[in-house]
Amino acid sequence: MSYLDVPRLHFSGAFIAKPSTVNNTATNYDPATPSSPGGLVLAWNPNGNHDWQFLNCAVKSAVTADGTIWNSANAEPIIGAAVSSTDDPVTAKLVDLDTEQQMVSQIWGLHIKVAISDTDYFVGNFRVISFNDIWARVPNGKQDWMFSAYYQSVLDDVTWSDQITSPFLKELQSASPNQLSIKFVVDAYQDLYYQKKFNQGRIVGTIGPAAANEPPNFVLGRQLRPVGFNPNNSFFGTPLYFGYARVDPSRGKVLVDLGNSVPTQADLSSGKPVQSPTGPPVDLGKLSVAIIPAAGNPTILGDYDYSLAAYLSTAGVQEYSVTPDQLAALANTPLGVIQTPVSGNPVTVLQESPTGAYINATQPVFRMNPGETVTAELIALLFGEPAADQFIVLSYNNNGLQPATPPPNYAVGVPTSALSFPQEVITGPDGRATFPLTASNPGNPRQVIDGQVYGIGYSWSQDNLRDFPTDPNTFLSVLVFDTYQQAPIWENIQPFMMQYATLYPFMDSIFMLSDPTVYQQNMAAFKTVLTYPVTDPRYMPVTRDMSRDKRELLLKWLEAAPRDHQHNQSDP
């Protein structure tokens, strides 16, 4: 089960994100870079605190197990329920993996509440995951407002109020009491200071049941790929972006999610290129969901409603009834989307691979320290079913990273000896293959940037078709920190704490990170935030980019600080 199953609810509204961007520029890590104009590159929002929140989100529709659709036209109490981030114990945090890998931003410490009233609600912990399928949703757009991406994860440790009266919530609780599946699409981010809703964007999402045997971050189903897609120009040049689908034989339904697929028009009413959160989609004519055989005519299952009203009320998720014969055909025939332009002939714009192949990783982002080993997992599918006994080839693939360009040129992915993994794995009966990632000391190849960032690609023969290239976002991103073994004295701590002070100016309003006496005077507070679980929103540093060795060194110095107080007071 996943967010595409029933019972499920759909919501829409806005979100707030306040990342700092000083750390987006590799040269800013160099202590020799002056902070005066012409030196430090501040970009926009330099004082961002990395907060991430829902804003004015509400449930717009819901679907029950018997197929009943609830919306504003009928009277289920769930309609209009608030969807919010609890900010408990503090606001969730949005951070990148690395300055040279900014395309896997993660939300940490997010607690989500869906509440009809003070006594009719549920709350769950959003499991940390990165966004996926980022693309330029606005043709000819600029800045961050042109981009769109999605987050798919699960809500763990779900708790329910003891006075639930909503029939829908009772059904959802019965179907999936401890864990729920969630996906939401974010776009229309206002990143210019003159915009009235600076730091805000649009969000639509779906919450449904979750099953323990399903991946948390992608649909155990089918991937619909842009026909003629160019992976070397992955942000642009396609009428529709990647979509996802699932066949539900028990209900006789095909569920299709194009929430992050349809391009949006730019709103130029203000005279400035600002995308409106209520802007209409690009007019693509008629879109139809179809079964597309290799030869012969497609079988149309129904039209896809990509209107703004449908998007805001269903998050782009729509379902289609299929006959037993169509279900049988779908067992080995691709699913797709056909576009019929206002003028012109129908053309297939999205389609499943002809082989039905789809592979993805259940955790795409890792932070590792030397000597650590973690387990990565892949799931291979053919027409939505597990693909057993498949050879999956693993290789270094840094194409999805963003290496700094000269000057300076901090090369990514080297040395390869610092991250080891097998060259191939074989899937089991459930289509799953696990393999170890083992980290060793990179040896400080980027000098002023701690550690090294790597990309790991995975491919298999069933999915190596020229006309249906794979999603460029499907690879592993791994940050391996450097070894840092030094004596616990301020001279060895000052360089990396000064770097934090430069990269995250918002911290100046809380602590002067460059002053050793600040740590001594607030010793208990620093020990606490440095030892929170990494998933806690109070964890420091917020950006999760301090290595194990540096954190342990800082803690050792804090322990010794009372005895070293006189020495540190005299430090420059």
BAROTOR-850953 format. One line per 4 residues: number of its first residue (from 1); their letters; for each residue x negated, y, z negated of C-alpha. Coordinates in nm, 3 decimals, padded with zeros to 5 digits. Each point is the difference from the previous one (the first is absolute). Layout:
NUM> A> X,Y,Z ~ ...
END
This chain:
1> MSYL> 00.000,00.000,00.000 ~ -00.107,00.359,00.060 ~ 00.141,00.349,00.039 ~ 00.158,-00.124,00.328
5> DVPR> 00.216,-00.249,-00.187 ~ 00.323,00.058,-00.190 ~ 00.104,00.148,-00.229 ~ -00.200,00.310,00.093
9> LHFS> 00.032,00.376,-00.039 ~ -00.128,00.287,00.214 ~ -00.108,00.340,-00.128 ~ -00.138,00.325,00.136
13> GAFI> -00.125,00.333,-00.126 ~ -00.342,00.159,-00.040 ~ -00.336,-00.068,-00.162 ~ -00.278,00.214,-00.145
17> AKPS> -00.370,-00.076,00.050 ~ -00.279,00.221,-00.131 ~ -00.334,-00.155,00.094 ~ -00.322,00.193,-00.024
21> TVNN> -00.179,00.013,00.333 ~ -00.351,00.110,-00.097 ~ -00.099,-00.368,-00.008 ~ 00.119,-00.047,00.359
25> TATN> -00.325,00.151,00.130 ~ -00.316,-00.208,-00.035 ~ -00.233,00.300,-00.021 ~ 00.177,00.117,-00.318
29> YDPA> -00.151,-00.298,-00.186 ~ -00.349,00.139,00.042 ~ -00.109,00.199,-00.309 ~ -00.211,00.215,00.232
33> TPSS> 00.316,00.129,00.171 ~ 00.073,00.346,-00.145 ~ 00.350,00.066,-00.127 ~ 00.003,00.352,00.142
37> PGGL> 00.182,00.085,00.326 ~ -00.175,-00.163,00.291 ~ -00.122,-00.285,-00.221 ~ 00.260,-00.217,-00.172
41> VLAW> 00.284,-00.091,00.236 ~ 00.315,00.053,-00.207 ~ 00.257,-00.078,00.271 ~ 00.357,00.036,-00.128
45> NPNG> 00.132,-00.058,-00.352 ~ -00.343,-00.020,-00.169 ~ 00.160,00.016,-00.346 ~ 00.234,-00.292,00.062
49> NHDW> 00.045,-00.235,-00.296 ~ 00.099,-00.309,00.208 ~ 00.355,-00.014,-00.142 ~ 00.260,-00.199,00.197
53> QFLN> 00.376,00.015,-00.073 ~ 00.343,-00.061,00.145 ~ 00.209,00.317,00.037 ~ 00.380,00.019,00.032
57> CAVK> 00.034,-00.355,00.130 ~ 00.336,-00.175,-00.010 ~ 00.156,-00.328,00.114 ~ 00.181,00.050,00.331
61> SAVT> 00.129,-00.349,00.078 ~ -00.006,-00.359,-00.124 ~ 00.070,-00.344,00.145 ~ 00.127,-00.292,-00.210
65> ADGT> -00.049,-00.371,00.059 ~ 00.338,-00.036,00.169 ~ -00.090,00.269,00.252 ~ 00.200,00.282,-00.155
69> IWNS> -00.155,00.337,00.080 ~ 00.039,00.272,-00.264 ~ -00.056,00.364,00.084 ~ 00.150,00.343,-00.063
73> ANAE> 00.327,-00.111,00.162 ~ 00.082,-00.249,-00.276 ~ -00.030,-00.017,-00.375 ~ -00.289,-00.216,-00.125
77> PIIG> -00.163,00.178,-00.297 ~ -00.349,-00.069,00.140 ~ 00.055,00.258,00.277 ~ -00.158,00.326,-00.109
81> AAVS> -00.207,-00.165,-00.275 ~ -00.328,00.184,-00.067 ~ -00.326,-00.162,00.112 ~ -00.284,00.153,-00.197
85> STDD> -00.354,-00.044,-00.123 ~ 00.014,-00.008,-00.379 ~ -00.332,00.183,-00.054 ~ -00.045,-00.235,-00.294
89> PVTA> -00.250,00.018,-00.162 ~ -00.120,00.262,00.254 ~ 00.052,00.071,00.369 ~ -00.116,-00.265,00.249
93> KLVD> -00.321,00.068,00.194 ~ -00.079,-00.009,00.373 ~ -00.363,-00.070,00.098 ~ -00.208,-00.112,00.297
97> LDTE> -00.239,-00.292,-00.010 ~ -00.299,00.199,00.122 ~ -00.089,00.318,00.184 ~ -00.080,-00.223,00.300
101> QQMV> 00.323,-00.202,-00.035 ~ 00.294,00.235,-00.049 ~ 00.258,-00.213,00.183 ~ 00.089,-00.229,-00.290
105> SQIW> 00.121,00.251,-00.259 ~ 00.144,-00.171,-00.308 ~ 00.257,00.100,-00.263 ~ -00.103,-00.093,-00.355
109> GLHI> 00.218,-00.013,-00.311 ~ 00.337,00.058,00.169 ~ 00.309,-00.101,-00.200 ~ 00.325,00.015,00.200
113> KVAI> 00.346,00.042,-00.150 ~ 00.334,-00.036,00.178 ~ 00.272,00.143,-00.224 ~ 00.373,00.046,00.041
117> SDTD> 00.017,00.132,-00.356 ~ -00.186,-00.016,-00.330 ~ 00.146,-00.347,-00.056 ~ 00.010,-00.138,00.355
121> YFVG> -00.353,-00.038,00.145 ~ -00.313,-00.205,00.061 ~ -00.370,00.089,-00.026 ~ -00.300,-00.176,00.157
125> NFRV> -00.378,00.037,00.033 ~ -00.112,00.062,00.358 ~ -00.288,-00.238,00.072 ~ -00.299,00.190,00.140
129> ISFN> -00.020,-00.014,00.377 ~ -00.131,00.218,00.282 ~ 00.210,00.157,00.271 ~ 00.005,-00.171,00.338
133> DIWA> 00.064,00.071,00.369 ~ -00.090,00.369,-00.013 ~ 00.069,00.163,00.337 ~ 00.072,00.337,00.161
137> RVPN> 00.378,-00.001,-00.017 ~ 00.043,00.352,00.138 ~ -00.110,00.031,00.366 ~ -00.242,00.289,00.039
141> GKQD> 00.011,00.052,-00.377 ~ -00.277,00.148,-00.210 ~ -00.133,-00.031,-00.353 ~ 00.135,-00.266,-00.237
145> WMFS> 00.364,00.078,00.079 ~ -00.022,-00.204,00.320 ~ -00.086,-00.326,-00.177 ~ 00.221,-00.278,-00.132
149> AYYQ> -00.083,-00.319,-00.193 ~ 00.166,-00.249,-00.230 ~ -00.057,-00.159,-00.338 ~ 00.132,-00.351,-00.063
153> SVLD> -00.046,-00.167,-00.337 ~ 00.192,-00.149,-00.290 ~ 00.140,00.135,-00.324 ~ -00.137,-00.217,-00.281
157> DVTW> 00.134,-00.041,-00.355 ~ 00.344,00.131,00.095 ~ 00.217,00.091,-00.297 ~ 00.375,00.055,00.018
161> SDQI> 00.224,00.201,-00.227 ~ 00.232,-00.208,-00.216 ~ 00.318,00.177,00.111 ~ -00.002,-00.043,00.378
165> TSPF> 00.344,00.058,00.150 ~ -00.089,00.029,00.370 ~ 00.097,-00.323,00.182 ~ -00.287,00.057,00.241
169> LKEL> -00.259,00.032,-00.277 ~ 00.139,-00.312,-00.167 ~ -00.042,-00.190,00.327 ~ -00.353,00.129,00.053
173> QSAS> -00.095,-00.087,-00.358 ~ 00.138,-00.352,00.042 ~ -00.182,-00.051,00.329 ~ -00.339,00.131,-00.117
177> PNQL> -00.014,00.080,-00.372 ~ -00.375,00.041,-00.057 ~ -00.143,00.128,00.325 ~ 00.129,00.205,00.294
181> SIKF> -00.135,00.070,00.349 ~ -00.036,00.362,00.110 ~ -00.105,00.181,00.315 ~ 00.000,00.371,00.068
185> VVDA> -00.109,00.216,00.292 ~ -00.165,00.338,-00.056 ~ -00.031,00.272,00.261 ~ 00.051,00.374,00.062
189> YQDL> -00.262,00.090,-00.260 ~ -00.024,00.378,-00.037 ~ -00.373,00.072,-00.029 ~ -00.015,00.373,00.079
193> YYQK> 00.012,00.256,-00.279 ~ 00.254,00.224,00.173 ~ 00.258,-00.281,00.009 ~ 00.278,00.032,-00.254
197> KFNQ> -00.032,-00.367,-00.093 ~ -00.377,-00.023,-00.012 ~ -00.117,-00.343,-00.124 ~ 00.340,-00.155,00.075
201> GRIV> 00.113,-00.246,00.264 ~ 00.290,-00.219,00.105 ~ 00.057,-00.351,-00.130 ~ 00.243,-00.279,00.084
205> GTIG> -00.008,-00.342,-00.161 ~ 00.157,-00.337,-00.072 ~ 00.010,-00.216,-00.313 ~ 00.105,-00.365,00.007
209> PAAA> -00.068,-00.336,-00.163 ~ -00.350,-00.147,-00.020 ~ -00.115,-00.361,00.004 ~ -00.313,-00.127,-00.170
213> NEPP> -00.121,-00.180,00.316 ~ 00.017,00.307,00.227 ~ -00.282,00.247,00.062 ~ 00.058,00.323,-00.191
217> NFVL> -00.108,00.237,00.276 ~ 00.139,-00.129,00.329 ~ 00.301,-00.186,00.135 ~ -00.030,-00.375,00.033
221> GRQL> 00.146,00.031,00.346 ~ -00.080,00.161,00.333 ~ -00.205,00.296,00.117 ~ 00.132,00.202,00.296
225> RPVG> -00.289,00.156,00.190 ~ -00.008,00.300,00.234 ~ -00.020,-00.127,00.357 ~ -00.307,00.145,00.171
229> FNPN> -00.141,00.107,-00.335 ~ -00.360,00.125,00.002 ~ -00.167,-00.092,-00.332 ~ -00.284,00.243,00.076
233> NSFF> 00.250,00.287,-00.005 ~ 00.225,-00.142,-00.269 ~ 00.162,00.324,-00.115 ~ 00.137,00.104,00.337
237> GTPL> 00.134,-00.107,00.338 ~ 00.295,-00.228,-00.078 ~ 00.378,00.066,-00.004 ~ 00.046,-00.215,-00.311
241> YFGY> -00.250,-00.113,-00.263 ~ -00.020,-00.341,-00.171 ~ 00.325,-00.140,-00.138 ~ 00.091,-00.306,-00.203
245> ARVD> 00.278,-00.256,00.002 ~ 00.125,-00.310,-00.175 ~ 00.240,-00.273,00.109 ~ 00.243,-00.114,-00.271
249> PSRG> 00.152,-00.332,00.115 ~ 00.215,-00.035,-00.313 ~ 00.187,00.324,00.079 ~ -00.032,-00.025,00.379
253> KVLV> -00.174,00.337,00.009 ~ -00.305,00.164,00.151 ~ -00.128,00.289,-00.213 ~ -00.206,00.268,00.171
257> DLGN> -00.198,00.281,-00.166 ~ -00.106,00.288,00.225 ~ -00.018,00.253,-00.283 ~ -00.362,00.087,00.084
261> SVPT> 00.034,-00.046,00.375 ~ 00.211,00.279,00.156 ~ -00.173,00.332,00.081 ~ 00.136,00.326,-00.142
265> QADL> 00.035,00.339,00.162 ~ -00.190,00.297,-00.136 ~ 00.214,00.283,-00.138 ~ -00.118,00.328,00.150
269> SSGK> 00.292,00.211,-00.123 ~ -00.227,00.196,-00.235 ~ -00.237,00.092,00.279 ~ -00.265,-00.219,-00.163
273> PVQS> -00.067,-00.370,00.070 ~ 00.163,-00.142,-00.312 ~ 00.180,-00.332,00.003 ~ 00.330,00.023,-00.182
277> PTGP> 00.090,-00.287,-00.233 ~ 00.340,00.008,00.168 ~ -00.136,00.022,00.354 ~ 00.158,-00.227,00.262
281> PVDL> -00.169,-00.299,00.162 ~ -00.134,00.025,00.354 ~ 00.272,-00.084,00.252 ~ -00.097,-00.340,00.139
285> GKLS> 00.330,-00.083,00.165 ~ 00.148,-00.332,-00.112 ~ -00.198,-00.250,-00.206 ~ 00.116,-00.363,-00.010
289> VAII> -00.123,-00.293,-00.206 ~ -00.040,-00.307,00.218 ~ -00.135,-00.351,00.035 ~ -00.258,00.023,00.280
293> PAAG> -00.093,-00.326,00.176 ~ -00.306,-00.033,00.221 ~ 00.228,-00.047,00.302 ~ 00.360,00.100,00.055
297> NPTI> 00.215,00.275,-00.144 ~ -00.022,00.120,-00.361 ~ 00.284,-00.077,-00.239 ~ 00.121,00.324,-00.153
301> LGDY> 00.090,-00.036,-00.368 ~ 00.120,00.357,-00.044 ~ -00.097,00.365,00.016 ~ -00.233,00.155,-00.254
305> DYSL> 00.132,00.323,-00.153 ~ -00.301,00.229,-00.039 ~ 00.196,00.314,-00.081 ~ -00.112,00.217,-00.290
309> AAYL> 00.315,-00.089,-00.195 ~ -00.070,-00.373,00.039 ~ -00.364,00.046,-00.096 ~ 00.085,00.183,-00.323
313> STAG> 00.270,-00.250,-00.096 ~ -00.167,-00.332,00.096 ~ -00.375,00.085,-00.001 ~ -00.012,-00.142,00.351
317> VQEY> 00.115,-00.350,-00.105 ~ 00.280,-00.148,00.212 ~ 00.133,-00.351,00.046 ~ 00.151,-00.195,00.289
321> SVTP> 00.219,-00.309,00.010 ~ -00.131,-00.294,00.203 ~ 00.162,-00.321,00.123 ~ -00.140,-00.349,-00.069
325> DQLA> -00.134,-00.009,00.358 ~ -00.174,00.334,-00.049 ~ -00.149,-00.122,-00.327 ~ -00.136,-00.303,00.183
329> ALAN> -00.150,00.223,00.270 ~ -00.165,00.223,-00.260 ~ -00.195,-00.301,-00.130 ~ -00.241,00.039,00.292
333> TPLG> 00.097,00.318,00.186 ~ -00.117,00.354,-00.075 ~ 00.222,00.266,-00.148 ~ -00.028,00.353,00.133
337> VIQT> 00.148,00.343,00.064 ~ 00.109,00.122,00.344 ~ 00.019,00.368,00.086 ~ 00.251,00.124,00.255
341> PVSG> -00.099,00.362,00.075 ~ 00.255,00.266,00.085 ~ -00.122,-00.039,00.356 ~ -00.196,-00.304,00.108
345> NPVT> -00.009,-00.376,-00.035 ~ -00.008,-00.197,-00.327 ~ -00.347,-00.078,-00.130 ~ -00.126,-00.207,-00.291
349> VLQE> -00.176,00.234,-00.246 ~ -00.043,-00.230,-00.302 ~ -00.050,-00.373,00.008 ~ -00.123,-00.283,-00.212
353> SPTG> -00.313,-00.170,00.130 ~ 00.092,-00.263,00.264 ~ -00.149,-00.262,-00.230 ~ 00.194,00.138,-00.300
357> AYIN> -00.330,00.055,-00.182 ~ -00.022,00.233,-00.297 ~ -00.270,00.002,-00.268 ~ -00.051,00.227,-00.299
361> ATQP> -00.177,00.019,-00.336 ~ 00.183,-00.003,-00.332 ~ -00.254,00.249,-00.144 ~ -00.178,00.222,00.253
365> VFRM> -00.209,00.219,-00.236 ~ -00.270,-00.099,-00.248 ~ -00.237,00.186,-00.234 ~ -00.293,-00.218,-00.104
369> NPGE> -00.315,00.015,-00.208 ~ -00.324,-00.195,00.057 ~ 00.032,-00.359,-00.117 ~ 00.378,-00.009,00.030
373> TVTA> 00.201,-00.246,00.212 ~ 00.364,00.052,00.093 ~ 00.239,-00.213,00.201 ~ 00.162,00.134,00.316
377> ELIA> 00.306,-00.164,00.155 ~ 00.135,-00.003,00.355 ~ 00.336,-00.129,00.122 ~ 00.041,-00.108,00.363
381> LLFG> 00.345,-00.029,00.157 ~ 00.141,-00.121,00.333 ~ 00.347,00.134,00.072 ~ 00.043,00.074,-00.367
385> EPAA> -00.096,-00.349,-00.120 ~ -00.324,-00.107,-00.175 ~ -00.276,-00.093,00.245 ~ -00.194,-00.297,-00.140
389> DQFI> -00.347,-00.122,00.097 ~ -00.101,00.323,00.171 ~ -00.363,00.113,00.022 ~ -00.030,00.365,-00.103
393> VLSY> -00.325,00.176,00.092 ~ -00.136,00.255,-00.248 ~ -00.247,00.272,00.092 ~ -00.127,00.344,-00.097
397> NNNG> 00.220,00.257,00.173 ~ -00.053,00.363,-00.090 ~ 00.211,00.146,00.282 ~ 00.272,00.104,-00.242
401> LQPA> -00.237,00.198,-00.224 ~ -00.087,00.369,00.038 ~ -00.379,00.028,-00.015 ~ -00.142,00.346,-00.051
405> TPPP> -00.156,00.152,00.308 ~ -00.335,00.178,-00.002 ~ -00.101,00.189,-00.193 ~ -00.024,-00.209,-00.208
409> NYAV> 00.072,-00.343,00.145 ~ 00.091,-00.233,-00.288 ~ 00.033,-00.328,00.190 ~ 00.275,-00.234,-00.120
413> GVPT> -00.013,-00.377,-00.025 ~ -00.374,-00.037,-00.070 ~ -00.171,-00.196,-00.131 ~ 00.224,-00.295,00.083
417> SALS> -00.186,-00.202,-00.264 ~ 00.189,00.187,-00.275 ~ 00.333,-00.162,00.092 ~ 00.018,-00.365,00.092
421> FPQE> 00.289,-00.218,00.118 ~ 00.046,-00.312,00.215 ~ 00.007,00.031,00.380 ~ 00.329,-00.185,00.032
425> VITG> 00.280,-00.151,-00.204 ~ 00.279,-00.247,00.074 ~ 00.362,00.055,-00.098 ~ 00.185,-00.252,-00.214
429> PDGR> 00.351,-00.140,00.049 ~ 00.144,00.329,-00.128 ~ -00.195,00.204,00.254 ~ -00.224,00.141,-00.274
433> ATFP> -00.377,00.013,-00.010 ~ -00.207,00.130,-00.289 ~ -00.367,00.087,-00.002 ~ -00.252,00.159,-00.237
437> LTAS> -00.152,00.345,00.031 ~ -00.326,00.026,-00.192 ~ -00.169,00.333,-00.067 ~ -00.364,00.080,-00.068
441> NPGN> -00.188,00.326,-00.036 ~ 00.016,00.208,00.323 ~ -00.312,00.188,-00.109 ~ 00.146,00.351,00.023
445> PRQV> 00.002,00.024,00.384 ~ 00.207,00.321,00.000 ~ -00.222,00.170,-00.257 ~ 00.239,00.253,-00.153
449> IDGQ> 00.312,-00.217,00.043 ~ 00.020,-00.295,-00.237 ~ 00.000,-00.341,00.163 ~ 00.111,-00.095,00.348
453> VYGI> 00.333,-00.051,00.175 ~ 00.063,-00.298,00.229 ~ 00.270,-00.116,00.239 ~ 00.075,-00.370,00.049
457> GYSW> 00.202,-00.105,00.303 ~ 00.187,-00.325,00.052 ~ 00.117,-00.154,00.327 ~ 00.122,-00.328,00.144
461> SQDN> 00.047,-00.147,00.346 ~ 00.381,00.014,-00.018 ~ -00.021,00.375,-00.046 ~ -00.267,00.095,00.255
465> LRDF> 00.209,00.127,00.290 ~ -00.115,00.299,00.204 ~ 00.347,00.145,00.062 ~ 00.108,-00.039,-00.363
469> PTDP> -00.292,00.123,-00.211 ~ 00.022,-00.033,-00.375 ~ 00.078,00.280,-00.242 ~ -00.324,00.195,-00.061
473> NTFL> 00.105,00.041,-00.364 ~ -00.024,-00.372,-00.075 ~ -00.346,-00.037,-00.149 ~ -00.152,-00.004,-00.348
477> SVLV> -00.159,00.312,-00.147 ~ -00.261,-00.067,-00.267 ~ -00.197,00.248,-00.209 ~ -00.310,-00.153,-00.162
481> FDTY> -00.160,00.216,-00.268 ~ -00.373,00.032,-00.058 ~ -00.183,-00.144,-00.296 ~ -00.083,00.275,-00.248
485> QQAP> -00.212,-00.119,-00.294 ~ -00.130,00.296,-00.200 ~ -00.059,00.102,-00.360 ~ 00.309,00.159,-00.165
489> IWEN> -00.127,00.356,-00.009 ~ 00.153,00.315,00.148 ~ -00.272,00.035,00.265 ~ 00.126,-00.324,00.159
493> IQPF> 00.367,00.091,-00.034 ~ -00.015,00.364,00.100 ~ -00.049,-00.062,00.379 ~ 00.322,-00.195,00.055
497> MMQY> 00.206,00.207,-00.246 ~ -00.115,00.319,00.170 ~ 00.114,-00.156,00.327 ~ 00.348,-00.061,-00.146
501> ATLY> 00.009,00.360,-00.120 ~ -00.071,00.117,00.356 ~ 00.233,-00.239,00.179 ~ 00.301,00.045,-00.230
505> PFMD> 00.031,00.367,-00.098 ~ 00.337,-00.060,-00.169 ~ -00.185,-00.170,-00.285 ~ -00.144,00.336,-00.103
509> SIFM> 00.340,00.089,-00.145 ~ -00.028,-00.304,-00.230 ~ -00.371,-00.062,-00.064 ~ -00.325,00.149,00.125
513> LSDP> -00.153,-00.323,00.127 ~ -00.342,00.160,00.041 ~ -00.030,00.083,-00.374 ~ -00.123,-00.287,-00.221
517> TVYQ> 00.141,00.160,-00.315 ~ 00.350,-00.036,00.144 ~ -00.034,-00.378,-00.011 ~ -00.126,00.004,-00.358
521> QNMA> 00.280,00.227,-00.116 ~ 00.263,-00.215,00.172 ~ -00.165,-00.338,-00.047 ~ 00.314,-00.195,-00.096
525> AFKT> 00.197,00.135,00.295 ~ -00.272,-00.089,00.250 ~ -00.040,-00.351,-00.142 ~ 00.374,-00.053,00.029
529> VLTY> 00.043,00.108,00.362 ~ -00.312,-00.189,00.108 ~ 00.132,-00.325,-00.146 ~ 00.362,00.006,00.118
533> PVTD> 00.089,-00.277,00.248 ~ -00.079,00.118,00.351 ~ 00.370,-00.017,00.088 ~ 00.091,00.247,-00.275
537> PRYM> 00.071,00.352,00.134 ~ -00.209,00.145,-00.287 ~ -00.313,-00.187,00.112 ~ -00.303,00.217,00.064
541> PVTR> -00.136,00.084,00.239 ~ 00.332,00.040,00.179 ~ -00.163,-00.088,00.330 ~ -00.115,-00.345,-00.123
545> DMSR> -00.339,00.061,00.159 ~ -00.229,-00.040,-00.302 ~ -00.190,-00.326,00.000 ~ -00.002,-00.248,-00.286
549> DKRE> -00.365,00.080,-00.076 ~ 00.055,00.376,-00.018 ~ 00.311,-00.036,-00.214 ~ -00.182,-00.231,-00.243
553> LLLK> -00.295,00.237,-00.011 ~ 00.228,00.293,-00.081 ~ 00.170,-00.200,-00.275 ~ -00.335,-00.099,-00.149
557> WLEA> -00.109,00.362,00.000 ~ 00.324,00.102,-00.172 ~ -00.065,-00.262,-00.267 ~ -00.350,00.139,-00.055
561> APRD> 00.102,00.364,00.034 ~ 00.017,00.085,-00.374 ~ -00.359,-00.115,-00.043 ~ -00.103,00.179,00.321
565> HQHN> 00.194,00.318,-00.076 ~ -00.289,00.235,-00.066 ~ -00.184,-00.111,00.313 ~ 00.305,00.043,00.224
569> QSDP> 00.080,00.345,-00.138 ~ -00.333,00.121,00.132 ~ 00.045,-00.148,00.346 ~ 00.041,00.248,00.283
END
